[in-house]
Amino acid sequence: LIGIVALAGVVVNDSLVLVDFINRYRREGHNVYEAVLEAGPRRFRPILLTSLTTFFGLFPLLMEKSVQAQFLIPMAISLAYGVLFATVITLVIVPSAYLFIDNLSNRKKAHNAHIKLD
């Protein structure tokens, strides 16, 4: 349970870094597609390095065989492998979800504007 809570913190941080970068590009005047396409490659290395340092920082604990470490190993497993999986999710699903939500928002605005015109 503690590993999952720690994992949630890392995942949220990586996602926020990516979404913040997309929003910054949009404020500079780029459209949503340009912002997402620019943010992905620009934030790829920082997100990947954050995740890899977390994984490799936990790796010695994963390899530990002592009795004292047996209590912490399940937490380390869930955190280490969860970070690797969540990195892929962050780099693929978050930009896709951002575009999907933006598209829904634009459709709703267009629908509301159409209703007001009638």
C-alpha positions as CSV (number, residue, x, y, z in Angstrom):
1,L,0.0,0.0,0.0
2,I,2.8,2.4,0.8
3,G,4.5,1.6,-2.5
4,I,1.3,2.4,-4.4
5,V,1.0,5.8,-2.6
6,A,4.6,6.6,-3.4
7,L,4.0,5.5,-7.0
8,A,1.0,7.8,-7.3
9,G,3.2,10.7,-6.3
10,V,5.8,10.0,-8.9
11,V,3.2,9.4,-11.7
12,V,1.3,12.6,-10.8
13,N,4.6,14.6,-10.9
14,D,5.6,13.3,-14.3
15,S,2.1,14.0,-15.7
16,L,2.1,17.5,-14.3
17,V,5.5,18.2,-15.9
18,L,4.2,17.2,-19.3
19,V,0.8,18.9,-19.0
20,D,2.5,22.1,-17.7
21,F,4.8,22.1,-20.7
22,I,1.8,21.7,-23.1
23,N,-0.1,24.5,-21.4
24,R,3.0,26.8,-21.6
25,Y,3.3,26.2,-25.3
26,R,-0.4,26.9,-25.7
27,R,-0.1,30.2,-23.9
28,E,2.7,31.1,-26.3
29,G,0.2,30.9,-29.1
30,H,0.7,27.4,-30.5
31,N,-2.4,25.3,-31.2
32,V,-3.0,22.2,-29.1
33,Y,-1.6,19.8,-31.6
34,E,1.7,21.7,-32.0
35,A,1.9,22.0,-28.2
36,V,1.5,18.3,-27.7
37,L,3.9,17.3,-30.4
38,E,6.5,19.7,-29.1
39,A,6.0,18.8,-25.4
40,G,6.4,15.0,-25.9
41,P,9.9,15.0,-27.3
42,R,11.1,18.0,-25.1
43,R,9.9,16.3,-21.8
44,F,10.8,12.7,-22.8
45,R,14.3,12.8,-21.4
46,P,13.4,14.4,-18.0
47,I,10.5,12.1,-17.5
48,L,12.4,9.0,-18.5
49,L,15.4,10.0,-16.3
50,T,13.2,10.6,-13.3
51,S,11.6,7.2,-13.7
52,L,14.9,5.4,-14.3
53,T,16.6,7.0,-11.3
54,T,13.7,5.9,-9.1
55,F,13.8,2.4,-10.5
56,F,17.6,2.0,-10.2
57,G,17.5,3.6,-6.7
58,L,15.2,0.8,-5.6
59,F,17.1,-1.9,-7.4
60,P,19.5,-2.8,-4.6
61,L,16.5,-3.3,-2.3
62,L,14.9,-5.6,-4.8
63,M,18.0,-7.7,-4.9
64,E,18.3,-7.8,-1.1
65,K,17.9,-11.2,0.5
66,S,18.2,-10.4,4.2
67,V,15.3,-11.0,6.7
68,Q,15.1,-7.3,7.6
69,A,14.5,-6.4,3.9
70,Q,11.7,-8.8,3.4
71,F,9.3,-6.3,4.9
72,L,10.2,-3.6,2.3
73,I,10.6,-5.7,-0.8
74,P,6.9,-5.8,-1.7
75,M,6.8,-2.0,-1.5
76,A,9.9,-1.7,-3.6
77,I,8.5,-4.1,-6.2
78,S,5.3,-2.2,-6.6
79,L,7.0,1.1,-6.7
80,A,9.9,0.1,-9.1
81,Y,7.9,-1.7,-11.7
82,G,4.9,0.6,-11.3
83,V,7.2,3.5,-12.2
84,L,8.4,1.8,-15.3
85,F,4.8,1.0,-16.4
86,A,3.6,4.5,-15.5
87,T,6.3,6.1,-17.5
88,V,5.0,4.6,-20.7
89,I,1.5,5.6,-19.7
90,T,2.6,9.1,-19.0
91,L,4.4,9.5,-22.3
92,V,1.6,7.9,-24.4
93,I,-1.8,8.2,-22.6
94,V,-1.4,11.7,-21.1
95,P,-0.9,13.5,-24.4
96,S,-3.7,11.5,-26.0
97,A,-6.0,12.2,-23.1
98,Y,-5.1,15.9,-23.3
99,L,-6.1,16.0,-27.0
100,F,-9.3,14.1,-26.3
101,I,-10.4,16.3,-23.4
102,D,-9.5,19.5,-25.4
103,N,-11.6,18.2,-28.3
104,L,-14.5,17.5,-26.1
105,S,-14.2,21.0,-24.5
106,N,-14.2,22.6,-28.0
107,R,-17.2,20.6,-29.1
108,K,-19.1,21.6,-26.0
109,K,-18.2,25.3,-26.5
110,A,-19.3,25.1,-30.2
111,H,-22.5,23.4,-29.2
112,N,-23.2,26.0,-26.5
113,A,-22.5,28.8,-29.0
114,H,-24.8,27.3,-31.5
115,I,-27.6,27.1,-28.9
116,K,-27.1,30.8,-27.9
117,L,-27.3,31.8,-31.6
118,D,-30.6,30.1,-32.1
